[in-house]
C-alpha cells in the first residue's frame, strides 16, 4: 500500500515538473484567449445538435443553468448575451451561408489550440508537407470534437430528464431516497465530464494512444474539475470583480474559469503522458500525420554528468540518436 502511494506521488511529482517544463501556465492562458472567441459559435452548434431532441430553448436553458453553477449569474448572463448576439438572424441566403461558415470556423479555434498544446505535451509535431488535404482533415477532426460535445450534451440532457422525473416520483413516494438520487446525479455528471476529457486526450493529439492510459488522466481531471467548481465559486463569490473591472467583470470571471479549467486539462494530459511513458511496454507511436520530436528538457536531463552539468558530447549524441529515430519513423 505504501509502495503504491509512493508510486502515485512520484507520477504526480514528475507530471508537475513536466507541466512546468512544457509551460503549462502559458498554454492555459493561450487556451483562455482562444476559448473566449470560440465559445459563442461552439455553444450555438452544440445547442443546435442537442436541440434536435429537446428544442433549442431547453438546450440553451440547460447550458446557461450549468454555467451559472460554474461562474455565477454575471458570467452566465455574459455567455447568454454572446450566444444571442452570434445567433442573430441575417438577411439573405448568401449572408446566411457566410454566417454558417464563420460559425463553424470560429468554433474550431479552441480545439486547434488544444491539439497543438497536447502535441507539445506528448513530444509530437505535425508532419510537414501534409498539403491542403492534411489541413482539411485537421479541421474536420476538430469539428468532430464540436459535434461530439453536442452529443454529450444531448446524453446529459436525456439522463438529467430521467433523473429529474425519478427524483420527483421518489420524492413523493419515498422521500428518504432523495439523497441517493442526488449522489447518482453527481456521479453521472462526473462520468459525462470524464468522457469529454477522455475524448480530448484520445482524438486531438497526433499519436496512437490506448484508452487504458487515457482513463487515469481523464478521471483525475474530471474529479478536480468537479471539486474545483465549488472552490472557484467561493473564490468568485468572495471577490469584488465589479468594483475592480467594472463593465469587464463578467469577461474577467469567464477568463478565470477557463484558465483554471485549462490548467487542470493540461495537468491531466501530463499525468497521462507520464503514466504511459513509465508503464507502457510498446514504444510511443505517432499517427500518420505526426512525428516524434525530442523534448529539450528531457534531453538535458538525460545528458547531465556526475558533476551536475550538461555534457555537450552526450547532448550531441542524444540529438543525433533522436534525429535518427525521427528519420526512421518518417
C-alpha positions as CSV (number, residue, x, y, z in Angstrom):
1,X,0.0,0.0,0.0
2,X,2.8,2.4,1.0
3,X,4.7,1.5,-2.2
4,X,1.6,2.1,-4.3
5,X,1.1,5.6,-2.7
6,X,4.8,6.4,-3.3
7,X,4.4,5.4,-7.0
8,X,1.3,7.6,-7.3
9,X,3.1,10.5,-5.6
10,X,6.1,10.0,-7.9
11,X,3.8,10.1,-11.0
12,X,2.2,13.3,-9.8
13,X,5.5,14.9,-9.0
14,X,7.0,14.1,-12.4
15,X,3.8,15.2,-14.1
16,X,4.0,18.6,-12.4
17,X,7.7,19.0,-13.4
18,X,6.8,18.2,-17.0
19,X,3.9,20.6,-16.8
20,X,6.3,23.4,-15.8
21,X,8.8,22.4,-18.5
22,X,6.1,22.5,-21.1
23,X,4.9,25.9,-20.0
24,X,1.5,24.7,-18.9
25,X,0.5,28.0,-17.3
26,X,1.3,29.8,-20.6
27,X,-0.7,27.2,-22.6
28,X,-3.7,27.6,-20.3
29,X,-3.6,31.4,-20.8
30,X,-3.5,30.9,-24.6
31,X,-6.4,28.5,-24.4
32,X,-8.4,31.1,-22.4
33,X,-7.9,33.6,-25.2
34,X,-9.0,31.2,-28.0
35,X,-11.9,29.9,-26.0
36,X,-13.4,33.3,-25.4
37,X,-13.6,33.9,-29.2
38,X,-14.7,30.3,-30.0
39,X,-17.3,30.0,-27.2
40,X,-20.3,31.6,-28.8
41,X,-20.1,29.7,-32.2
42,X,-19.2,26.5,-30.3
43,X,-22.2,26.8,-28.0
44,X,-24.6,27.6,-30.9
45,X,-23.6,24.4,-32.7
46,X,-23.8,22.4,-29.5
47,X,-27.2,23.8,-28.8
48,X,-28.4,23.1,-32.3
49,X,-27.3,19.4,-32.0
50,X,-29.0,18.9,-28.6
51,X,-32.0,21.0,-29.8
52,X,-33.0,18.3,-32.3
53,X,-34.4,16.3,-29.4
54,X,-35.2,18.8,-26.7
55,X,-35.6,22.0,-28.6
56,X,-33.2,24.9,-28.7
57,X,-34.7,26.8,-25.8
58,X,-34.4,23.8,-23.5
59,X,-30.8,23.1,-24.5
60,X,-29.9,26.8,-24.2
61,X,-31.5,27.0,-20.8
62,X,-29.6,23.9,-19.6
63,X,-26.3,25.3,-20.7
64,X,-27.0,28.7,-19.1
65,X,-28.0,26.9,-15.9
66,X,-24.8,24.8,-15.8
67,X,-22.7,28.0,-16.5
68,X,-24.5,29.8,-13.7
69,X,-23.5,27.0,-11.3
70,X,-19.9,27.3,-12.5
71,X,-19.3,31.1,-12.8
72,X,-22.3,32.7,-11.2
73,X,-25.1,34.9,-12.6
74,X,-23.0,37.6,-14.2
75,X,-20.8,35.2,-16.1
76,X,-23.7,33.1,-17.3
77,X,-25.6,36.2,-18.4
78,X,-22.5,37.3,-20.3
79,X,-22.3,34.0,-22.2
80,X,-26.1,34.1,-22.9
81,X,-25.7,37.5,-24.4
82,X,-22.8,36.2,-26.5
83,X,-25.0,33.4,-27.8
84,X,-27.8,35.7,-28.6
85,X,-25.5,38.1,-30.5
86,X,-23.9,35.4,-32.5
87,X,-27.1,33.7,-33.4
88,X,-28.9,36.8,-34.5
89,X,-30.7,36.2,-37.9
90,X,-29.1,37.5,-41.1
91,X,-30.8,38.7,-44.2
92,X,-30.5,36.8,-47.4
93,X,-29.2,33.3,-48.4
94,X,-25.7,34.5,-49.1
95,X,-25.3,36.2,-45.8
96,X,-26.7,33.1,-44.1
97,X,-24.1,30.8,-45.8
98,X,-21.3,33.2,-44.9
99,X,-22.6,33.2,-41.3
100,X,-22.7,29.4,-41.1
101,X,-19.1,29.2,-42.5
102,X,-17.9,31.8,-40.0
103,X,-19.7,30.0,-37.2
104,X,-18.1,26.6,-38.0
105,X,-14.6,28.1,-38.4
106,X,-14.9,30.1,-35.2
107,X,-15.9,27.0,-33.2
108,X,-12.7,25.2,-34.3
109,X,-10.2,27.7,-32.8
110,X,-10.2,26.2,-29.3
111,X,-9.8,22.6,-30.4
112,X,-6.9,23.6,-32.8
113,X,-5.1,25.3,-29.9
114,X,-5.8,22.2,-27.7
115,X,-4.4,19.9,-30.4
116,X,-1.1,21.9,-30.6
117,X,-0.7,22.1,-26.9
118,X,-1.4,18.4,-26.4
119,X,1.2,17.6,-29.1
120,X,3.8,19.6,-27.2
121,X,3.0,17.6,-24.0
122,X,3.5,14.3,-25.9
123,X,6.6,15.5,-27.8
124,X,4.7,15.2,-31.1
125,X,4.8,17.5,-34.1
126,X,2.6,17.6,-37.2
127,X,4.3,16.2,-40.2
128,X,5.5,18.9,-42.6
129,X,4.2,18.9,-46.2
130,X,0.8,17.5,-45.4
131,X,-0.8,19.6,-48.1
132,X,-4.3,21.0,-48.4
133,X,-5.9,17.7,-47.6
134,X,-4.0,17.4,-44.4
135,X,-5.2,20.8,-43.3
136,X,-8.8,20.0,-44.2
137,X,-8.5,16.7,-42.3
138,X,-7.2,18.5,-39.3
139,X,-10.2,20.9,-39.3
140,X,-12.6,18.0,-39.7
141,X,-11.0,16.3,-36.7
142,X,-11.6,19.5,-34.7
143,X,-15.1,19.7,-35.9
144,X,-15.8,16.1,-34.9
145,X,-15.0,17.3,-31.3
146,X,-17.5,20.1,-31.7
147,X,-20.2,17.5,-32.8
148,X,-19.1,15.1,-30.0
149,X,-19.5,17.8,-27.4
150,X,-23.1,18.4,-28.8
151,X,-23.9,14.7,-28.5
152,X,-22.5,14.6,-24.9
153,X,-24.8,17.5,-24.0
154,X,-27.7,15.5,-25.6
155,X,-26.9,12.5,-23.5
156,X,-26.6,14.7,-20.4
157,X,-30.0,16.3,-21.1
158,X,-31.6,12.8,-21.6
159,X,-30.1,11.5,-18.3
160,X,-30.9,14.7,-16.5
161,X,-34.5,14.5,-17.6
162,X,-34.8,10.8,-16.4
163,X,-33.1,11.7,-13.1
164,X,-35.4,14.7,-12.6
165,X,-38.5,12.6,-13.3
166,X,-37.2,9.8,-10.9
167,X,-36.4,12.4,-8.3
168,X,-40.0,13.8,-8.5
169,X,-41.6,10.4,-8.3
170,X,-39.4,9.0,-5.5
171,X,-39.6,12.4,-3.6
172,X,-43.4,12.0,-3.4
173,X,-43.4,8.2,-2.6
174,X,-40.0,7.7,-0.8
175,X,-38.6,11.0,0.5
176,X,-35.7,9.1,2.2
177,X,-34.3,8.1,-1.2
178,X,-33.6,11.7,-2.4
179,X,-30.0,11.9,-1.1
180,X,-29.3,8.7,-3.1
181,X,-30.7,10.2,-6.2
182,X,-28.6,13.3,-5.7
183,X,-25.4,11.2,-5.3
184,X,-26.3,9.3,-8.5
185,X,-26.7,12.6,-10.3
186,X,-23.3,13.8,-9.2
187,X,-21.7,10.5,-10.4
188,X,-23.5,10.8,-13.8
189,X,-22.2,14.4,-14.2
190,X,-18.7,13.2,-13.3
191,X,-19.0,10.4,-15.9
192,X,-20.0,12.8,-18.6
193,X,-17.1,15.2,-17.8
194,X,-14.7,12.2,-17.7
195,X,-15.8,11.1,-21.2
196,X,-15.4,14.6,-22.6
197,X,-11.8,14.9,-21.2
198,X,-11.1,11.3,-22.4
199,X,-12.2,12.2,-25.9
200,X,-10.0,15.3,-26.0
201,X,-7.0,13.2,-24.9
202,X,-7.8,10.5,-27.4
203,X,-8.8,12.3,-30.5
204,X,-6.8,15.5,-30.7
205,X,-3.1,14.6,-30.3
206,X,-1.3,13.2,-33.4
207,X,-0.5,9.9,-31.8
208,X,-1.9,6.4,-31.3
209,X,-3.0,6.1,-27.7
210,X,-4.9,3.3,-25.9
211,X,-7.8,4.0,-23.6
212,X,-6.2,2.2,-20.6
213,X,-3.7,5.0,-20.4
214,X,-6.2,7.8,-21.0
215,X,-8.8,7.0,-18.3
216,X,-6.4,7.7,-15.4
217,X,-5.7,11.3,-16.6
218,X,-9.4,11.8,-17.6
219,X,-10.8,10.7,-14.3
220,X,-8.2,12.8,-12.3
221,X,-9.1,15.9,-14.4
222,X,-12.8,15.3,-14.1
223,X,-12.6,14.9,-10.3
224,X,-10.5,18.0,-9.8
225,X,-12.7,19.9,-12.2
226,X,-15.9,18.9,-10.3
227,X,-14.3,19.7,-7.0
228,X,-13.0,23.0,-8.3
229,X,-16.4,24.2,-9.4
230,X,-17.2,24.6,-5.7
231,X,-13.9,26.2,-4.8
232,X,-13.8,28.6,-7.7
233,X,-17.4,29.5,-6.9
234,X,-16.4,30.5,-3.4
235,X,-13.4,32.5,-4.8
236,X,-15.5,34.4,-7.3
237,X,-18.3,34.9,-4.8
238,X,-15.9,36.5,-2.2
239,X,-14.1,38.8,-4.7
240,X,-15.4,42.2,-5.8
241,X,-14.9,41.9,-9.5
242,X,-17.5,44.5,-10.4
243,X,-15.7,47.3,-8.5
244,X,-12.3,46.2,-9.8
245,X,-13.1,45.5,-13.5
246,X,-16.3,47.5,-14.0
247,X,-18.1,46.6,-17.2
248,X,-15.4,43.9,-18.0
249,X,-16.1,42.0,-14.7
250,X,-18.2,39.2,-16.5
251,X,-15.4,38.7,-19.0
252,X,-12.8,38.5,-16.2
253,X,-14.8,35.9,-14.4
254,X,-15.2,33.8,-17.6
255,X,-11.4,34.1,-18.3
256,X,-10.5,32.9,-14.7
257,X,-12.8,29.9,-15.0
258,X,-11.4,28.9,-18.4
259,X,-7.9,29.4,-17.2
260,X,-8.5,27.1,-14.2
261,X,-10.1,24.5,-16.5
262,X,-7.1,24.7,-18.9
263,X,-4.6,24.2,-16.1
264,X,-6.4,21.0,-15.0
265,X,-6.8,19.7,-18.5
266,X,-3.1,20.1,-19.3
267,X,-2.0,18.7,-15.9
268,X,-4.3,15.7,-16.6
269,X,-2.6,15.3,-20.0
270,X,0.8,15.3,-18.3
271,X,-0.3,12.6,-15.9
272,X,-1.5,10.5,-18.8
273,X,1.8,11.1,-20.6
274,X,4.0,10.3,-17.6
275,X,2.0,7.1,-16.8
276,X,2.2,6.0,-20.4
277,X,5.9,6.6,-20.6
278,X,6.5,4.7,-17.3
279,X,4.3,1.7,-17.7
280,X,3.7,1.4,-21.4
281,X,5.5,-1.6,-22.9
282,X,5.3,-0.6,-26.5
283,X,7.2,2.5,-27.9
284,X,5.3,5.7,-28.4
285,X,3.7,5.7,-31.9
286,X,2.6,8.9,-33.7
287,X,-0.2,8.6,-36.2
288,X,0.4,9.1,-39.9
289,X,0.1,12.9,-39.5
290,X,2.6,13.2,-36.7
291,X,6.3,12.8,-36.0
292,X,8.1,12.4,-32.6
293,X,10.3,15.3,-31.6
294,X,12.8,15.3,-28.7
295,X,11.8,17.4,-25.7
296,X,14.6,19.8,-24.8
297,X,14.0,19.4,-21.1
298,X,14.2,15.6,-21.4
299,X,17.3,15.7,-23.5
300,X,19.1,17.9,-20.9
301,X,18.1,15.6,-18.0
302,X,19.5,12.6,-19.9
303,X,22.8,14.3,-20.5
304,X,23.7,15.5,-17.0
305,X,27.1,14.2,-15.9
306,X,28.4,13.3,-12.4
307,X,29.3,16.9,-11.8
308,X,25.7,18.0,-12.3
309,X,26.4,19.9,-15.6
310,X,25.2,19.1,-19.1
311,X,27.7,17.1,-21.1
312,X,27.9,18.6,-24.6
313,X,29.2,15.3,-26.0
314,X,26.2,13.4,-24.5
315,X,23.8,16.1,-25.7
316,X,25.1,15.9,-29.2
317,X,24.9,12.1,-29.2
318,X,21.3,12.2,-27.9
319,X,20.3,14.7,-30.5
320,X,21.8,12.6,-33.2
321,X,20.0,9.5,-31.8
322,X,16.7,11.3,-31.8
323,X,17.2,12.6,-35.3
324,X,17.9,9.0,-36.5
325,X,14.8,7.7,-34.8
326,X,12.8,10.6,-36.4
327,X,14.2,9.7,-39.9
328,X,13.3,6.1,-39.5
329,X,9.8,7.0,-38.4
330,X,9.4,9.3,-41.3
